[in-house]
């Protein structure tokens, strides 16, 4: 039973990570950048807080992934990495880069 719970949590974390990554990419296309330096956790928190595009064809569109708890953020962050200013989804668990504080 414990293994089933772990699999369910991992699936939830992966899905949240995919949604966060997708939202971040769409926001960047609309000239709204959620990326916070080299911190995955702070980038995810920025996406959860959300923001609105103020320029271009997507002006006025709100980008947000609402309702994620600290546990959800931490779980999703395990499947995300920052590379060249982009938030990327990875299928394997990533390690925390130096200076990136987990919850």
C-alpha positions in Angstrom: 0.0 0.0 0.0 2.8 2.4 0.8 4.3 1.8 -2.7 1.0 2.7 -4.3 0.8 6.0 -2.3 4.4 6.9 -3.4 3.5 6.2 -7.0 0.4 8.4 -6.7 2.4 11.3 -5.1 5.1 11.0 -7.8 2.5 11.1 -10.5 0.9 14.2 -8.9 4.3 15.9 -8.6 5.2 15.1 -12.3 1.9 16.5 -13.5 2.3 19.6 -11.4 5.8 20.1 -12.7 4.5 19.7 -16.3 1.8 22.3 -15.7 4.3 24.7 -14.1 6.8 24.3 -17.0 4.1 24.8 -19.6 2.7 27.9 -17.9 6.2 29.4 -17.5 6.9 28.8 -21.2 3.6 30.4 -22.3 4.3 33.4 -20.0 7.8 33.9 -21.5 6.3 33.9 -25.0 4.0 36.7 -23.8 7.1 38.6 -22.4 6.3 37.7 -18.8 9.3 36.1 -17.1 8.8 34.1 -13.9 12.4 32.8 -13.7 14.0 33.9 -10.5 17.8 33.7 -11.0 18.9 30.1 -10.5 16.3 29.1 -7.9 13.7 26.5 -9.0 11.7 26.9 -5.8 11.5 30.7 -6.1 10.6 30.4 -9.8 7.8 27.9 -8.9 6.5 30.3 -6.2 6.4 33.1 -8.7 4.3 31.0 -11.1 2.0 30.1 -8.2 1.6 33.8 -7.4 0.9 34.5 -11.1 1.2 37.5 -13.2 -0.3 39.4 -16.2 1.2 40.1 -19.5 1.3 43.8 -20.2 2.6 43.8 -23.8 1.9 42.1 -27.2 -0.9 40.0 -28.5 -1.4 38.4 -25.0 -1.7 41.7 -23.2 -4.0 41.3 -20.2 -3.7 37.5 -20.1 -3.1 36.1 -16.6 -0.6 33.3 -16.2 -0.9 31.3 -12.9 -0.9 27.8 -11.5 -3.1 28.4 -8.4 -3.6 26.3 -5.3 -0.3 24.5 -4.9 0.7 24.0 -1.3 4.3 24.1 -0.1 4.3 20.3 -0.3 3.1 20.5 -3.9 5.8 23.0 -4.7 8.5 21.0 -3.2 7.3 17.8 -5.0 7.1 19.4 -8.4 10.4 21.1 -8.0 12.1 17.7 -7.9 11.2 17.3 -11.6 12.2 20.8 -12.8 15.5 22.5 -13.6 16.6 25.9 -14.8 18.8 26.1 -17.9 19.6 29.2 -19.9 16.8 31.1 -18.4 14.2 28.4 -19.1 12.3 26.3 -16.7 12.5 22.7 -18.0 10.7 19.5 -17.0 12.8 16.4 -16.5 11.5 12.8 -16.1 14.1 12.0 -13.4 14.4 13.6 -9.9 16.9 16.5 -10.0 19.2 17.5 -7.3 19.1 20.9 -5.8 21.7 23.3 -7.3 24.0 25.1 -4.9 22.2 28.0 -3.1 18.7 26.7 -4.0 17.0 26.1 -0.7 14.3 23.5 -0.5 11.3 24.0 1.8 
